Amino acid sequence: MRIVEVRRHAERDANEDLTARGLEQAARAKDTLDFPYDAYVTSAAKRARLTMEAFGVRGAVVDERIGPRQKPPFASFGARHEALMRGGMDPATAWFAIEECLPLLLENGRIAWTAVEEIAARLPESGRALAVSHGGTIEPLAVVATGDLYEAMFGRRELAYTEGVRLLLQGGQVHRIDIIRLPE
């Protein structure tokens, strides 16, 4: 069995630097990680790379497929998304609530899932990898990997900063996915 753990980056500011709170989140999350891993992967985004560094890892491999997708396909749904968030939904849950966005989300999930499959395939048998990705990327990845519905996996709450999923793969297939929630 191979394991790929994918965590969301920590809180960041407008310059993509981790905030003081983000550094605290990463420190708390680091205590929940089971070092060492056989591989470390991060998206190209500065906030993801800085989170991995806050976990104590330097020189992680960059894979843009686990990064955030471009906004233009979602732009036409922006007003509906904002209205759902004003009604109390978090960003990922609001995107999943817009039926027309589901194909876009699933395509993003397929891209990220392909990256995770390749990461797992490069691991030794019983190997483990740690990746840092993004909210709005990890949730669709998990939905694609399992075929389960968003709400069945996550309830009505996206992954918070430094939370994530642990994918257990056997023979290239998902055996189980654990949702990693951290105490607030």
Secondary structure per residue as TSV (DSSP state, phi and psi in degrees):
chain	resnum	aa	ss	phi	psi
A	1	M	-	360.0	135.3
A	2	R	E	-111.6	147.8
A	3	I	E	-125.7	130.9
A	4	V	E	-122.6	116.1
A	5	E	E	-100.6	125.9
A	6	V	E	-118.7	117.1
A	7	R	E	-109.8	148.6
A	8	R	E	-77.5	147.1
A	9	H	-	-62.8	165.0
A	10	A	-	-82.6	169.0
A	11	E	-	-59.0	139.6
A	12	R	B	-132.3	166.6
A	13	D	-	-99.8	-172.9
A	14	A	T	-64.7	-22.0
A	15	N	T	-90.7	5.3
A	16	E	S	75.9	7.4
A	17	D	-	-84.1	148.8
A	18	L	B	-70.3	138.0
A	19	T	-	-77.1	172.1
A	20	A	H	-59.1	-41.1
A	21	R	H	-64.3	-39.4
A	22	G	H	-61.8	-39.4
A	23	L	H	-65.7	-37.8
A	24	E	H	-65.7	-41.7
A	25	Q	H	-60.3	-45.1
A	26	A	H	-63.9	-38.6
A	27	A	H	-65.1	-42.4
A	28	R	H	-65.2	-42.3
A	29	A	H	-66.9	-35.4
A	30	K	H	-56.9	-35.9
A	31	D	T	-65.8	-18.6
A	32	T	T	-96.7	-4.1
A	33	L	S	-86.7	148.9
A	34	D	-	-109.2	76.3
A	35	F	S	-71.7	153.6
A	36	P	-	-86.2	159.2
A	37	Y	-	-106.0	162.8
A	38	D	S	-84.2	-19.4
A	39	A	E	-151.5	149.9
A	40	Y	E	-130.8	128.6
A	41	V	E	-135.3	141.9
A	42	T	E	-139.4	156.9
A	43	S	-	-71.3	170.6
A	44	A	S	-75.6	-14.4
A	45	A	S	-65.4	137.5
A	46	K	H	-54.6	-42.2
A	47	R	H	-62.3	-34.0
A	48	A	H	-72.4	-44.2
A	49	R	H	-62.8	-41.3
A	50	L	H	-68.0	-33.4
A	51	T	H	-65.3	-44.8
A	52	M	H	-60.5	-40.5
A	53	E	H	-64.3	-38.5
A	54	A	H	-66.1	-24.5
A	55	F	T	-76.1	-7.8
A	56	G	T	96.8	14.0
A	57	V	-	-112.5	127.4
A	58	R	-	-114.9	148.9
A	59	G	S	77.4	28.0
A	60	A	-	-65.1	149.2
A	61	V	E	-71.2	137.9
A	62	V	E	-96.6	131.0
A	63	D	-	-133.3	108.6
A	64	E	G	-65.2	-18.4
A	65	R	G	-69.1	-18.4
A	66	I	G	-98.3	11.6
A	67	G	S	-91.4	175.9
A	68	P	-	-69.1	149.1
A	69	R	-	-87.6	161.9
A	70	Q	-	-65.8	147.7
A	71	K	S	-77.6	-26.7
A	72	P	H	-48.7	-42.9
A	73	P	H	-61.6	-25.9
A	74	F	H	-91.3	-12.2
A	75	A	H	-56.6	-38.8
A	76	S	T	-69.1	-11.5
A	77	F	T	-104.4	6.8
A	78	G	H	-56.5	-44.2
A	79	A	H	-64.9	-41.8
A	80	R	H	-66.0	-39.9
A	81	H	H	-61.3	-47.9
A	82	E	H	-60.3	-40.9
A	83	A	H	-63.5	-41.0
A	84	L	H	-65.3	-38.5
A	85	M	H	-68.6	-37.8
A	86	R	H	-62.5	-27.8
A	87	G	T	-81.8	1.5
A	88	G	T	111.3	-2.2
A	89	M	-	-82.1	148.4
A	90	D	-	-79.8	167.0
A	91	P	H	-56.8	-49.8
A	92	A	H	-64.9	-43.5
A	93	T	H	-62.3	-38.8
A	94	A	H	-64.4	-41.6
A	95	W	H	-62.4	-43.9
A	96	F	H	-66.2	-23.5
A	97	A	H	-77.2	-16.3
A	98	I	S	-92.3	105.8
A	99	E	G	-54.3	-38.9
A	100	E	G	-68.2	-17.7
A	101	C	G	-84.4	-16.7
A	102	L	H	-55.4	-45.7
A	103	P	H	-60.9	-36.3
A	104	L	H	-66.8	-44.0
A	105	L	H	-63.0	-43.3
A	106	L	H	-67.2	-34.8
A	107	E	H	-64.3	-43.2
A	108	N	H	-60.9	-41.0
A	109	G	H	-62.7	-39.6
A	110	R	H	-64.5	-39.7
A	111	I	H	-62.5	-47.7
A	112	A	H	-66.7	-38.5
A	113	W	H	-63.3	-39.9
A	114	T	H	-59.3	-42.2
A	115	A	H	-62.2	-45.0
A	116	V	H	-63.6	-41.5
A	117	E	H	-58.3	-42.5
A	118	E	H	-69.7	-38.1
A	119	I	H	-60.1	-47.6
A	120	A	H	-62.8	-40.7
A	121	A	H	-63.6	-27.7
A	122	R	H	-83.4	-10.4
A	123	L	S	-78.3	151.2
A	124	P	-	-67.4	161.0
A	125	E	T	-55.6	135.7
A	126	S	T	67.6	16.5
A	127	G	-	-80.4	162.7
A	128	R	E	-136.5	142.7
A	129	A	E	-127.9	149.4
A	130	L	E	-117.7	129.4
A	131	A	E	-127.1	148.2
A	132	V	E	-116.5	123.8
A	133	S	E	-130.9	-141.6
A	134	H	-	-142.4	148.8
A	135	G	T	-61.3	143.4
A	136	G	T	86.1	-10.1
A	137	T	T	-111.7	-45.0
A	138	I	H	-66.6	-42.8
A	139	E	H	-61.7	-49.3
A	140	P	H	-62.1	-35.4
A	141	L	H	-57.4	-47.9
A	142	A	H	-65.2	-39.2
A	143	V	H	-63.6	-45.1
A	144	V	H	-65.3	-43.2
A	145	A	H	-63.5	-32.4
A	146	T	H	-105.2	-26.0
A	147	G	-	80.0	4.0
A	148	D	-	-80.7	160.8
A	149	L	-	-77.9	151.0
A	150	Y	H	-52.7	-52.1
A	151	E	H	-63.9	-32.9
A	152	A	H	-66.7	-32.5
A	153	M	H	-86.6	-44.8
A	154	F	H	-113.6	0.1
A	155	G	T	68.4	-135.6
A	156	R	T	-119.3	43.8
A	157	R	-	-145.0	116.3
A	158	E	-	-63.9	167.8
A	159	L	-	-67.7	133.1
A	160	A	-	-80.6	172.5
A	161	Y	T	-53.0	134.3
A	162	T	T	67.3	3.7
A	163	E	-	-82.1	174.5
A	164	G	E	-178.5	-155.9
A	165	V	E	-133.0	149.9
A	166	R	E	-117.6	113.9
A	167	L	E	-98.6	122.9
A	168	L	E	-103.7	116.5
A	169	L	E	-114.6	137.1
A	170	Q	E	-132.7	123.7
A	171	G	T	60.3	32.7
A	172	G	T	78.0	-0.6
A	173	Q	E	-109.9	149.4
A	174	V	E	-71.2	121.0
A	175	H	E	-88.3	-38.9
A	176	R	E	-164.3	151.0
A	177	I	E	-125.5	126.3
A	178	D	E	-100.6	131.2
A	179	I	E	-86.8	127.9
A	180	I	E	-102.7	106.7
A	181	R	-	-107.6	140.9
A	182	L	-	-110.0	147.6
A	183	P	-	-64.2	144.9
A	184	E	-	-87.0	360.0
